[in-house]
Structure formats: C-alpha cells, structure tokens
Amino acid sequence: MKYSNLLLILCLSSTISLAGERAAMDISKDPTDLGNQSKLLMKIEGRSEFNLSWLREEFTDYAVWSKQARAKVLDLLHYCPAPADPSPETVERTDMGDYIREKVHFNTTPDIRVPAYVLIPKSIQPPFPAIVALHDHGAMYYWGKEKIVATEADSHPVLAEFKNKYYGGNSYTTDLVKAGYLVVAIDMLYWGERKTDFRLVSHLKDRMVGEPGSVDYVKTHNQLSMEHIETLARGIYAAGATYAGIMAWDDIRTVDYLLGRGDVDPSRIGCIGLSVGAFRTNFLTAFDPRVKAAVAVCWMTTFREAFPHNVYNTIGWMKMIPGMHEYLDLPDMMALAIPRPYLVIEGQQDGLFPRKGVEAAFDKIRRAYEKAGCPDHFKASSHNTPHEFNREMQAEALAWFKKWL
C-alpha cells in the first residue's frame, strides 16, 4: 500500500473516531466554554507531556535546565526587540508629602516609548530597593497605571468604584513607597495612555458616546475595548509577534530603566501585580533573574485544568504563547523563578480559576522548589475572597518584600 493511501486511511479513522465521540457527548448536561468542540481540544491538549518540566527525572542540573527552558519560552514568544536606550524624560514631578511622584516616558524598544509613574521615597536615602508594579486587566482599559497609583484621576467615579471593588479603595503602591521602595508602574499595551482611539477605528468610530473623560465616554471606551481586543491580537499575530511577547519585553525593559536610574539597588528589585498584573509578574520573574522577589495575586492555575470550563473569561490573548503547552504548563514555567522568593496569593472564591487547577499548580511549584533545595522560598497563600487584592492581601505582600528585599 502506498504511504499516501495509508496516511489517508489513518487520518479518516481518526476523524471517524472523534466524530463518534462527539456524537456521544450530551453537551446540554455539561455546557462548556468550548461546546461540542471540547472533547477534540481536550484530546489535543492531553497529548502534551510537558517534556521540559523541571520535575521530570532526566533534569538534575538546575542551571542547565533553566538555561534551556528559558531560551525555549523566549523563542516561542516570536518577539525579541532590539535593545534600546531608555532615554527617559521626566515630564511631571509632584510632591506627594511622604514621597515624590514623577511622570516619566522611556523607551522599551526602538519603536515603543511607554508612559510611567515613578514613586520615590523620602524616608530613606538611595540606593533604593525597587518594585515593578504591574496593573491589572479588569475590563478597565481607560486607565492602566492609575489603577494602582494615587493620582488626580482617583476622584473619577468609575475609577473610584473600580479601586473599591478590586483594591479595597487603596492605591497599594503608596504603601510600598512609604515603606521605602522606589516604585515604577507603566501602561501595558492597549491600556491607559496606550489605549486605542476608537475614533480612528473604521468600524467603531461612530460608536463613542459622551465627552472625553465623562462617565459615558469611559464606559463606552471600555466596552469597545472588550470588542476590539481580538482584532488587535489578530493584527499582532499577523505581524509575526505575540501579545505575550510585547507585554513581557515591555516589563523586562522596565527593569532596564530602573537599573539605569542610578538610585536603585540592583540586588533588591521585586515585582507585584493583580490578575493580568500577576500574569505579567509570573512572566517577568521567570524571564528576568534580576527580579529578586515577586508577589503574584489571583492568576495561577494549570492550563490543563482550565479545559474546558475556564477558557473564555480566563485565557485572554496576552496569556497565550503558541506551542508552549508542548513543553511547559504555567506552573512548570514558574520553576524558572527558583531560587528567588515567590509568593502567590489567591482567592478561594475566584471564579476565573478551577479549584483543581489552582491546587495542582501550587503543588507543582512547591515540588519544583523542593527539588531545587529551597522549599521555603515559595509560598501559596489562600484567602476566602473573590478576584481581588484587598488590604489584608496587600499587607501580606508588603511583609513578603520586607522579609526578602
């Protein structure tokens, strides 16, 4: 039999088998994010053996493994921008009483110049320990860094409501700078000052409502952003890059900016974030050994357990690295943080993540740190809360940095 005919028969047999299984499923009894495609995609996902996991027996030398694993993930980002001089420019400087708030612009690539707030403590002298604070998603696109930094925008009713819901009404970066940390917070692509101007989007330009900055305008912008982000992601992938790659490199180059200031202690840099800010924290910690301690709040699960019920609202465009699942699940990637102190805080009522996935992820990371001989450098903390970073969690995060930085 010719090889091509044999291949055709094998493919047809596989298709018939899957079709039969789909027909046997009663989706009405267990609706999922993927509907009747669930079984097929779960089979595809289930073939992964995570053959680059640090927990596999063949990996015994952590330095060798981490070099190989980090290089693989960075390669899968399909985005490696040329180095760029940050060329920082301070465009605003405000005395906030206990600290100085600077508005700064700097380059993360030759093509990207990001806006940032830098909070500088008055309570101690440089060189300062520093924290990269990474803002959340929250379907609140109109603001980015302002969601975690105290600014004049706090009086806006939409932002005030958001901070009350997710941060206990507190700009936690203020607590960090008052504790003696220099803090930097940038806008992620598509948020804040890097948001899309929908008046320039052909199919959405007539849908903006209200005067710029009004409640109606902010709410309309957030709604259109939810609708349009898929188009942006398509454009990024079509351009040959990944959303995760742009996100990760902006954050890595933010560390470059910190080290170029001259007033930051390079041995005491941490990072922190809620939700997609936690996901960014995970990436930055895994990819950049210059980060010495990290706190990720409400974004940790195995992707494996996210199938098939926690895909739609959980796995956004900026969280996907095509091909990575063959090598590493998310908690496997976090072994790249070893031996640096890494705290994950979760809410037990957080509906974005399956309990089984959260517990499996914690177990994997814990075993990875144990295998490397530093089990006390990882901590998983559970609170009986929804998806949020409340004041009790914030106090725990601050204590973690005080202990390790």
N, C-alpha and C positions, 0 to 999 in steps of 0.2 A: 504494500500500500504506500502511495506517495506521502511524503511528510506533510504536504499542504492539506491533503484529504484527511489525514489523521488529526491534524490540528483543528480542522473544521469540525470533525466529529466530537472531539473533546470539548470545544467551545459550545457546541449545540447541547451536549449533555449537561454541561454546567448551567446553561441558560434554562433548560427544561427543569432541572432540579430546583433552581432558585424560584422559577415561576410557580412550581408546585408548592413550595414552602410559602410563598406569598399568598397563594390562593387559600392555604390552610389557616392563615392568620385571621383572627377576629379582631380587627383594629378597633371596633366600636367598644370592646370591653377594656381596652388599654390604649387610648389615644396617646400619641407621642408627638414630639416636635417634628418628626420625620415621616409620620403617617405610614403608609404601606411600603415606603422605601426603607423603613427601619431595619428589617432583617438583612437586606442586602448590605447596607452600610455597616451594620454591626459585624457581619462576616468579614468585610474588608478590613475594618478596624481590628478585629480579633486576630488577624494573621500576624500582627506585629509581636515580636518577642523582645522588643526594646534591647537590641543587641549591643548598645553602647552604655547600658546601665552600669554604674559603679558597683551595684550589688551582684553582678554576675561573677561567678567564681574565677573566671580567667583574668579578671583585673585585680592585681595585687599591689601595684605601684601607683599610688595616687597621682604623683607628679606626671607620670607618663599618661595615665588615663585622662586627667583633666586637660592636658595639652591637646590630646586627640579629640576629646568630646567638645571642648570649647571651639576648636577650629571647625569641626563639623557643623555645629549650630550656626556659627557666624557665616559660614559658607552658604548655608541654606537660607539665610536672610536675603540673599541676592541683592545686597546693597552694602557697599563699602566705600563711602565717600572719601574723597581726597582730604588729607589734613588741611586745616585752615587756621590761620592766626585768629584768635577770638576777636581781636581789635575792639575791645569793649569801649562803650561810650556811656557815661552816666548822664542821663537826660533829666533827672529829677532827684532831689535829695531832701528828705523830710525828717525833722527831729521829732521822734515819737515819745520823747520823755525818757524812757528807760533804754531806748535803742535808736539807731538811725535806720530809716528805710530809704534805700536807693532804688530808683528805676534805671535799669541798665539794658542796653542792647549789645549783643555779641554774636559772632559767627560760630555756628556749629559745623558748617561745611562752606565751601566757596559760594554755594548757592543759597544758603539758609542763614538768615540773621534772626535770632529769637529775642523777644522781649522777656525781661525777668525782673522780679523783685529780689533785692538782696537786703537782708536784715542784719545789721551789725551791732553786736552787744556793746554796751558801755560799762558793764560790770567787771570786765576783765581786760587785760592787755593782750594784743596779739603776740604770737600766732594763735589763732582761734581754732578750736575744734569746729568742724563744719557739718552741716546736714543738707543733703539734697532732698527737698520736699516736693513730692510728685502728686499733682492734683488728680482728682477722680474723673469718672465719666458722668454718671448720674443723670444722663439725658439733659444735662445743663451745659450747653455748648457756648452760650453767650459770654460766659466768664470762664476762665481757666484758673490761673494763679490766684485770682481774687477770692476764689472759694476757700483758700486756706491761709490767706494773708489778710490782715486787717487793713482796709482801705476805705476811702470815702464811699465806695460802692456798697458798703455794708448797710447803708440806710435804704437801699432799694428794696421794696417789699418782696420781690421774687427771690433775690439773693438771701435776704434775711430769713425767709421761710426755709430755703434750702439748707442754710447753715444750721438752723434749729433742728431740722429733721435728721441730718447726717452727722453733724459735729457737735451736738449739744449746745448750739449757739456760740461756739467758741472758735476763734482762729488759732489753732493749736501751734502755729509757727511762732506766735507771740510768746507762748510759754517756753518754747525752745530758745529763742533769742534772749529772753530774760534769764534763762538758766546758763547763759554764757556761750551758746553756739551761734556761729555765723550761719545764716540760712539762705539758700537760694531756691527760688521757685520759678520755673519757666512755663510758658504756654505750650502745651502739646499741639501738634498739627491739627487744625480744624476747630480748636478751642480758643476763646478769648480773642486776643488781638490777631490770632492766626485763623480766625473763623472765615467761612465762606461768605462773600457778599452776594446774597441771592438776587439782588437787583441786576446782577450780571450773568445769572444762570438762565439760559434760554427758556426752559420750560417751567421755571419757577418765579421769574422776575415780576410777575403781576400779582403774586400772592402775599407779598409783605403787607402787614397791617399796622397802622399807627405810626406815630413819630418815633424816630430813632431814640432808643433808651426808654421808651414808655413800657408799661407792663404788657400791653398788647403786642408791641414790637418784639420784646424779649421772648414772650411765649410763642409767637409765630416763628421767630428765628429758631428756637429750639425744636419746634415741630418739623420745620422744613429740613433742619439738620438731620433729624432721625430718618427722613425720607431720602435724603441726598447722599448719606454716607456710603451707601452701596455703590453709587455712581463714582464717588471719589476713589473707593477701593478698586473698582474696575480699572479706573484710569491709572492708578499706581501699579497694579499688576500688569496692565497692558504696556506700561512704560518700562517694564523689566525689573521692577523693585517690589518690595513688600511693605505694607503699612508697619508691620512689626520692626522691620529694618530701619525705617526712618525714625520711628519712635525711639528705638534703642540707641541709635547713634546720636540723636539729639541729647539724650540723657548722658551718654558716655562723654560727649564733648562738653557737657556742662561741668563735669569733673575737671576737664582740661582748663576750663575758665577759672574754676576755683583755685587750682594749683598755680595759675598764672597771676593771681592777685598779689601774692607776696605776703599776705597777712593770715594765711591758712596753714595749719599744721598738717602736712601730708600724711602723717601716721594716724590721724584722727578724723576720718571722713566717714559719715554714715548716710543712710538714705531711708526714706519712710514714705508710705502712701496708703490711701484707702482705695479699694475697688480697682479700677484700672490703674490707679496710682500704686496699688500693691503689686499688680502685674508688672508694671514698669520697675518697681523695686526689685522684683524677682529677676527680671532680665538684667538690670544694672548690676546687681550683686553677683549674678552668675558670670557675666561677661567681663566685669572690671574688678580685678583684685585690689585696686586702690581703695575700694569701698571696704571699710574695716568692720562695720556692724550695720545691721539692717532690721527694719520692722515692717512687715507686710500685713495689712489689715483687710480681711474679708476678700481674699482671692487666692484660694488654694484648693485644688481638687485634682484627682486624676482625670485626664481627658477620657480615659477608658470608661469610667463610671458615668461620665456626662451623657453617653449614648444610652438610650435615645430620647430621654426626657429633659435634658438640660443643655440644649444646643441653641435654641432660638434667642433666649434672653441672656445667655451666659457667654457663649463663644463668639465675641464680636470680631470684626475684621482685623483689628490691631492685635489680636491674640493668636493669629494663625501663622504658622511657619510651614509652608507646604513641604512635605517629606520628612519632617522631624519625627513624626509619630513612629516611623520605622525604627528609629534609633533610641529615642528617649520620650518618656511621658514627662509632664511638667515637674513632678517631684523628683524624677531622675535627673532632670536638668539642674535642680537646686542643690544636688551634690557638688556642683561647681562652686558653691559658696564655702565649702569646707576649706579651712577650719574656722572661718570667721563667724562670729556670733550672729545668729539669725533667729529672730522671734516672729512667729506667725500668730496673729490674733484672729479669732473667728467668732461669728455669732451663730449660736445653735439654731436660731430661728431664720437664718438667712436662706431664703427660698431659691437663690441662684445656684446653690450647690447641693448635690445629693449627699446625704449624711455618709453613705458608704464610701463615696469618693473622697470626702474630706478626711475621714478616718484612715482610708488606705494611703492617702498622700502623706499624712502625718507619720504613719508607720514606716513608709519608705524613707522619708527624710531622716527619721530617727535612726533607722538601721544603717543608713549611709554614714551618718556622723559617728555611730558606734564602730562601724568597720574601720573608719579613719582614726579612731582612738581619741575622739574629743566629744563624747556624748553630751557634756554639759554646755556645749556651745550652741545647741539647738533647743528651742522651747516652743511648744504648741500650747496656746492659751485659749480656752473656750469661755465665752460669756453667753448668758441666756438672753440674747438680744437679736434683733433683726440685722439687716445690712446697714451698718453704721460704724462710726468711730466716735463713741461717746466719751465723756470726760474721764470716766473710770479707765477706759482703754488708753486714753491719752496719757494718763498718769503712769500706767504700766509701761508704755513706750518710753516715756522720759526716764523712768527708772532703769530701763534696759540700756539706754545710751549712757546714763551716768555710771553704770556698772562697767561698761565695756569701752567707752571712749574717754 
